[in-house]
Amino acid sequence: MLLLLFVFIFGFGFLAYKRASLISFTLAIGIYLILLSTMDIASNLTLVIYIALAVAINTKTFRQQYVSRHFLKLYRRIMPEMSQTEKEAIDAGTTWWEADLFRGAPDWQKMHNYPAPRLTPEEKAFLEGPVEVACSMVNDHQVCHQDADLSPQLWQYLKDNGFFAMIIKQQYGGLEFSAYAQSRVLQKLSGISTVLASTVGVPNSLGPGELLQHYGTQAQKDHYLPRLASGKEIPCFALTSPEAGSDAGAIPDFGIICKGQWQGKEILGMKITWNKRYITLAPVATVLGLAFKLRDPDGLLGDKPDLGITCALIPTDIAGVNIGRRHLPLNIPFQNGPTSGDEVFFPLDFIIGGPEMAGRGWQMLVECLSVGRGITLPSNSTGAIKMLALATGAYSRIRRQFKVPIGHMEGIEEPLARIGGNAYLMDAVTTMTTGAIDLGEKPSVVSAIVKYHLTDRMQGCVIDAMDIHGGKGICLGPNNYLGRGYQGAPIAITVEGANILTRSLIIYGQGAIRCHPYVLAELDAAQLTDEREALEQFDHAVFGHIGFAVSNFCRSFWLGITNSRFSNSPFDDETKRYYQHMNRFSANLAFLSDIAMAVLGGELKRKERISARLGDILSQLYLCSATLKRFNDDGRQQQDLPLMHWAVRDSLFKAQTALDELLRNFPLPLVGKILRWVLYPTGITLVTTYDALDQEVAQLLQQPSISRDRLGYGQYWAVASNNPVGIQEQTLRDVLAAEKILKKISLTTGKKEPLIFLDKLADEALELGCITEEEAQHLRDTEVGRLASINVDDFSPEQLRMGTSK
Ligand SMILES: Cc1cc2nc3c(=O)[nH]c(=O)nc-3n(C[C@H](O)[C@H](O)[C@H](O)COP(=O)(O)OP(=O)(O)OC[C@H]3O[C@@H](n4cnc5c(N)ncnc54)[C@H](O)[C@@H]3O)c2cc1C
């Protein structure tokens, strides 16, 4: 009997684990029952009843009439209601690798087969040429403190060299760069100046250029795209208004279809009233992309009085268009300000895509957001962190307190490791995500994941870097490479979907529906008015869904009791266990999603903290897989192991924490307890990073090496007066060489010489004859760099008045 029970549990568990079809299950149970009846354990009557049930459940018409019909009724009662804007947002874009992670059985080989993105020779030349020049032209302190703008020369250079036209097709004079190349450009720019990176990032993100290329009429493309490419036109895009920030679908700005005078003639047009704020580049824009709700009360366009959100392109020199005033976003003075207009009349041709695209604005915006959100802010954040990782590592090695480099103190190693590990992870994530975009994906869920997590990690790392730098990070001035990034971090957190909203509502809200193999099909089927068609489609989806849920339960249980030891991994080395843990989390996520949906139904949308934690599991799995992909695509570099280990352990631990909190706070506490027992029979087991690993990562940041170079690859490291980070990099190398000279001197003097006043020490050592003139000169040069690294700027009171400091 025990053996039979064993065969039953493992046989069916195995079939479920392998996601066997309904017919395979039915046959397997049939064979099992026949076996039992030959052993006189099951009666013939049991067999007959089973055969009748098996035939019924495998006969579509019977199943639909007697089972699926009732499920459909129930489903329609609990189905979440969805507004048109929500539906369009959910439908936008595509799903990609995150869908595999969501579905409980990721195929790792598939992930590793995605090609690693590469730069074309033109893109490489642009990064090494114009981007390097643009970086050399910016003085961030002057921009932020004195001019509140980029210099006119830099503006002109950016326009002349196509910086605002990276997404515009070559046939219109643009650069037509890959998403990966755009990301690399932004990373490099953001390492030297947030204002510069934001100024370049916005026209290449969601805005007139992108919208025109996808939806513009040929005449609009021919007119605007060459002018945008050459920098003759500066675009901005205005969606946000004082009453509608995160809830952008609720904008009160409106247009009325009516007749009016245009260039001396009466034409059919629209009178638009708007009041927008926070609009990047608006103060200097020549063309304003505007989102508003279009109405046609007199039926001049058709029979729909409320056409809905519409996007138009408005030349800003038209009378009645108000621009020019500026906001001051946290002392990071990129051009940003309000715009308004009161009943200003424009032709219908101003609508992007022409009058037939009236009312399609929301769909256009969410589609384009799926791409832009995955490039600009994640890349800016990554560039900032790559620069910070090396700069903070160098500073920690140069700066001494208690006679040792602060980077050798365990307390400093902890935050330093966070910065290093995150720099490795964030670069991996931007590479994998922009690679997906270059493969033709519009990954709406992934772009929300990377926007939230990379800006969030960036903010955490900047705070860590500030703490490590102490007063050096606090006193602003030309030598401070940190303070502006620290001030500006909340901007990245807020724009393109504020982070709390993105985590609580968007990642999982969109992810669950788009990535689940059956939920969208069920929703669509339930909304059909043709009952036969609805039943046909719903039946297919709901039975698939049941099988999927049973399979994920079995996978979760098996992976739980075995601690995922026997599950698949593409590598049999130090990364093997990471893949296995991800198999488990992936199965858990799929299973818990179904349980949460079943228990909460439409309420799940309002249970934001449940939704956020489920989204966190999905997000951490994505970050973790991107890191492992990077490690492999980089050639499985052994020197990078500490960085890879740190990044993977950190995200796996965060996934586990999200799961733990989810179960602890499950809406039905008893269900939460049972789920914990089923999923974690041996308890929560993963530990986060450990001290020795933190130490390895922290030391890696302080010592030049191939691995460290890889971490900062592609950033602006020129040793130039506008780039204190480049100078500090040189100083790090000088200090390490100086330490060897110091040892030589110490042998002669018989005491441990401290690494200060190196110029004086050089003279004394020369007199003692224990070093060469060349070594003495090295000590003098090192002292100059060392002082530049540890010193901060000071100003006369007059200089500190805005607009006078140099
Ligand atoms: C510097 C800067 C540049 C910008 N550039 C542009 C631009 O070029 N064009 C443009 O159109 N807009 C732009 N914006 C606007 C930006 O997109 C909005 O600021 C953003 O959408 C958030 O709106 P809000 O600031 O009004 O915050 P609110 O919407 O008032 O949100 C306040 C808080 O509530 C949270 N929240 C809101 N709803 C929910 C929810 N359902 N669940 C949980 N939390 C929620 C948010 O996450 C946030 O933390 C810019 C903003 C800034 C600051």
PDBQT file of the ligand as one rigid body, heavy atoms in Angstrom, charges set to zero:
ROOT
HETATM    1  C1  LIG A 901      12.033  67.376 -12.731  1.00  0.00    +0.000 C 
HETATM    2  C2  LIG A 901      10.799  66.819 -13.340  1.00  0.00    +0.000 A 
HETATM    3  C3  LIG A 901      10.727  66.644 -14.706  1.00  0.00    +0.000 A 
HETATM    4  C4  LIG A 901       9.543  66.205 -15.294  1.00  0.00    +0.000 A 
HETATM    5  N1  LIG A 901       9.420  66.166 -16.663  1.00  0.00    +0.000 NA
HETATM    6  C5  LIG A 901       8.190  65.953 -17.209  1.00  0.00    +0.000 A 
HETATM    7  C6  LIG A 901       7.976  66.119 -18.616  1.00  0.00    +0.000 A 
HETATM    8  O1  LIG A 901       8.897  66.415 -19.380  1.00  0.00    +0.000 OA
HETATM    9  N2  LIG A 901       6.730  65.941 -19.090  1.00  0.00    +0.000 N 
HETATM   10  C7  LIG A 901       5.682  65.609 -18.281  1.00  0.00    +0.000 A 
HETATM   11  O2  LIG A 901       4.570  65.491 -18.767  1.00  0.00    +0.000 OA
HETATM   12  N3  LIG A 901       5.850  65.424 -16.957  1.00  0.00    +0.000 NA
HETATM   13  C8  LIG A 901       7.071  65.594 -16.401  1.00  0.00    +0.000 A 
HETATM   14  N4  LIG A 901       7.253  65.441 -15.038  1.00  0.00    +0.000 N 
HETATM   15  C9  LIG A 901       6.140  65.016 -14.226  1.00  0.00    +0.000 C 
HETATM   16  C10 LIG A 901       6.319  63.662 -13.584  1.00  0.00    +0.000 C 
HETATM   17  O3  LIG A 901       6.106  62.648 -14.511  1.00  0.00    +0.000 OA
HETATM   18  C11 LIG A 901       5.351  63.642 -12.400  1.00  0.00    +0.000 C 
HETATM   19  O4  LIG A 901       5.967  64.421 -11.403  1.00  0.00    +0.000 OA
HETATM   20  C12 LIG A 901       5.032  62.282 -11.916  1.00  0.00    +0.000 C 
HETATM   21  O5  LIG A 901       4.161  61.691 -12.804  1.00  0.00    +0.000 OA
HETATM   22  C13 LIG A 901       4.405  62.287 -10.520  1.00  0.00    +0.000 C 
HETATM   23  O6  LIG A 901       3.397  63.228 -10.381  1.00  0.00    +0.000 OA
HETATM   24  P1  LIG A 901       3.375  64.203  -9.108  1.00  0.00    +0.000 P 
HETATM   25  O7  LIG A 901       4.724  64.789  -8.974  1.00  0.00    +0.000 OA
HETATM   26  O8  LIG A 901       2.235  65.117  -9.272  1.00  0.00    +0.000 OA
HETATM   27  O9  LIG A 901       3.145  63.253  -7.869  1.00  0.00    +0.000 OA
HETATM   28  P2  LIG A 901       1.766  62.631  -7.378  1.00  0.00    +0.000 P 
HETATM   29  O10 LIG A 901       1.066  62.021  -8.515  1.00  0.00    +0.000 OA
HETATM   30  O11 LIG A 901       1.054  63.654  -6.577  1.00  0.00    +0.000 OA
HETATM   31  O12 LIG A 901       2.269  61.464  -6.450  1.00  0.00    +0.000 OA
HETATM   32  C14 LIG A 901       2.651  61.674  -5.086  1.00  0.00    +0.000 C 
HETATM   33  C15 LIG A 901       3.055  60.338  -4.497  1.00  0.00    +0.000 C 
HETATM   34  O13 LIG A 901       1.962  59.433  -4.513  1.00  0.00    +0.000 OA
HETATM   35  C16 LIG A 901       2.336  58.208  -5.075  1.00  0.00    +0.000 C 
HETATM   36  N5  LIG A 901       1.183  57.614  -5.719  1.00  0.00    +0.000 N 
HETATM   37  C17 LIG A 901       0.346  58.162  -6.621  1.00  0.00    +0.000 A 
HETATM   38  N6  LIG A 901      -0.599  57.287  -6.967  1.00  0.00    +0.000 NA
HETATM   39  C18 LIG A 901      -0.359  56.150  -6.295  1.00  0.00    +0.000 A 
HETATM   40  C19 LIG A 901      -0.982  54.872  -6.218  1.00  0.00    +0.000 A 
HETATM   41  N7  LIG A 901      -2.054  54.574  -6.899  1.00  0.00    +0.000 N 
HETATM   42  N8  LIG A 901      -0.454  53.958  -5.388  1.00  0.00    +0.000 NA
HETATM   43  C20 LIG A 901       0.636  54.226  -4.644  1.00  0.00    +0.000 A 
HETATM   44  N9  LIG A 901       1.259  55.404  -4.700  1.00  0.00    +0.000 NA
HETATM   45  C21 LIG A 901       0.773  56.361  -5.492  1.00  0.00    +0.000 A 
HETATM   46  C22 LIG A 901       3.454  58.542  -6.039  1.00  0.00    +0.000 C 
HETATM   47  O14 LIG A 901       4.292  57.431  -6.252  1.00  0.00    +0.000 OA
HETATM   48  C23 LIG A 901       4.168  59.662  -5.294  1.00  0.00    +0.000 C 
HETATM   49  O15 LIG A 901       5.074  59.094  -4.402  1.00  0.00    +0.000 OA
HETATM   50  C24 LIG A 901       8.442  65.857 -14.467  1.00  0.00    +0.000 A 
HETATM   51  C25 LIG A 901       8.548  65.983 -13.081  1.00  0.00    +0.000 A 
HETATM   52  C26 LIG A 901       9.692  66.478 -12.520  1.00  0.00    +0.000 A 
HETATM   53  C27 LIG A 901       9.734  66.661 -11.032  1.00  0.00    +0.000 C 
ENDROOT
TORSDOF 0
